Amino acid sequence: MKIRFIPGIDTQLQQILKKDLAAYESSFDLTDEERRSLYEWASEGNAVCDNPWYMASENGAPMDFVTAMRTVSEI
């Protein structure tokens, strides 16, 4: 799947996000819906290690996108 960033996202940030996205995808077994949502989140300039629900793990660090998405769907 190819990511299309929204206009205005810095080229250097795009490269960082693409690299992080590739590493993240290889470490998770994603459903098609999770992958689409993840790409949409990243295309807006957001990091995969953060989430739009402001959810944090037990240590207080932001929960990664897919873990937070799965947690929200369980609630």
N, C-alpha and C positions, 0 to 999 in steps of 0.2 A: 504494500500500500504506500502510495506517495503522499507526502504531506504538502499542503498548500497553505502557506502563511498568509495572514491578513496583511493588507498593505500597511507599511509603517514599521514593521518588525525589522530591527537592525540585522544586517547580513551576518555579522559575527554571532549574534544571539541565535539566529536561525541555524548556523552550523553547530553550535553547542547543543541546541535542542534536538537536532537531528541525531547527533552522536548519542546523547542521553536516551533518546527514544529507541534507537536500535539496541542499545545495551539492555534497556528495560524490557523490550519485547522478547529478547532472547532469554530472559530470566523468569518470565511469566507465561502461563498457558492462558491465553486470552480468548474470550468468545468474540464473535464478530461485532456484537453490540459494544462490548468493552473496548475493542480496538477502535471502532468508529468514535466513541466518546473520548477516548484518550487522544486520538489525532485531532479532534476538534478542540480539546483543551490546549494541547501543545501548539496548535496553529494560531492561537490567540496570544502566543508568547509566554505561556505558562510552563513551569517545570513539571516533569512527571513525578517528582518527589514531593509534590504539594497537591492540594485538592481544593475545590471550590466550596466545600462544606465546612472548612475550618476545623476539621477533625484532627486530633492529635493522638499519637500512640501513648502507651503507658509512661514512657520516659519524657513526654512533653513535646517531642519533636513532631512536626507535621506528618501526618500519615500520607503515604504515597497514593496516587490517584486511584488505582484499581482496588487497592485494599480498602480505601475509604468508600469507593463506589459499592463494593460488595457489602461492606458494613451497613451502609445506608439502606441497601435493598433488603437486608435481614431485619431491619427495625420495623 
